[in-house]
Amino acid sequence: KNEVEQSPQNLTAQEGEFITINCSYSVGISALHWLQQHPGGGIVSLFMLSSGKKKHGRLIATINIQEKHSSLHITASHPRDSAVYICAVIRMNQFYFGTGTSLTVIP
Amino acid sequence: DTAVSQTPKYLVTQMGNDKSIKCEQNLGHDTMYWYKQDSKKFLKIMFSYNNKELIINETVPNRFSPKSPDKAHLNLHINSLELGDSAVYFCASSQVGTGYDEQFFGPGTRLTVL
């Protein structure tokens, strides 16, 4: 069993929809990382969280340490948001990765 | 200006060969990482160096050896390449300080072992 579980695995949305991607983990962590991998393969770091909530443009990330859960929200989704979103948790100097959520936003 | 660069972008080689992938960052970060992404797109950390000192060394074959000549560079040497080493390798950097901060990734090196 993977220490980090993401849901859904695949997600298709219409442009403009509000999107939520979930990440649950089973270990105590010091931080949680949301990554975006574009269809071309490039990886971008979206957020690093240890508590609460962060917002950047149309992206919002939240984390509940007690429930060992994080969500990534995308408001007013756009086809350029189509990518794989990867959750990773950091515990001591150990990194644990989710298997990713593949998002397709249709115009 | 490229923040994190890797060379080469593509590497095709025969089994048994020794190869290196270079990584450089111009962000002034103190920590650099190597990741491997396999054919199923699963990302896994391999190594991390902080100020030229190894701080993360996941279970990888000892054929893989990172070398950090200075804070701005973390090169990956792979000896006796095997078919299973075929993957995309990503370098990244961050400023860790008192805790982990967001990472900046290089464009990746696609290694194909024939």
HADDOCK unambig.tbl for C-alpha pairs under 7 A between the chains (distance, minus, plus):
assign (segid A and resid 42 and name CA) (segid B and resid 107 and name CA) 5.52 0.50 0.50
assign (segid A and resid 43 and name CA) (segid B and resid 105 and name CA) 6.05 0.50 0.50
assign (segid A and resid 44 and name CA) (segid B and resid 104 and name CA) 6.78 0.50 0.50
assign (segid A and resid 44 and name CA) (segid B and resid 105 and name CA) 6.51 0.50 0.50
assign (segid A and resid 45 and name CA) (segid B and resid 102 and name CA) 6.10 0.50 0.50
assign (segid A and resid 45 and name CA) (segid B and resid 103 and name CA) 5.88 0.50 0.50
assign (segid A and resid 45 and name CA) (segid B and resid 104 and name CA) 6.47 0.50 0.50
assign (segid A and resid 47 and name CA) (segid B and resid 102 and name CA) 6.57 0.50 0.50
assign (segid A and resid 48 and name CA) (segid B and resid 101 and name CA) 6.29 0.50 0.50
assign (segid A and resid 48 and name CA) (segid B and resid 102 and name CA) 5.49 0.50 0.50
assign (segid A and resid 93 and name CA) (segid B and resid 56 and name CA) 6.20 0.50 0.50
assign (segid A and resid 95 and name CA) (segid B and resid 45 and name CA) 6.72 0.50 0.50
assign (segid A and resid 97 and name CA) (segid B and resid 43 and name CA) 6.59 0.50 0.50
assign (segid A and resid 97 and name CA) (segid B and resid 44 and name CA) 6.85 0.50 0.50
assign (segid A and resid 99 and name CA) (segid B and resid 42 and name CA) 5.80 0.50 0.50
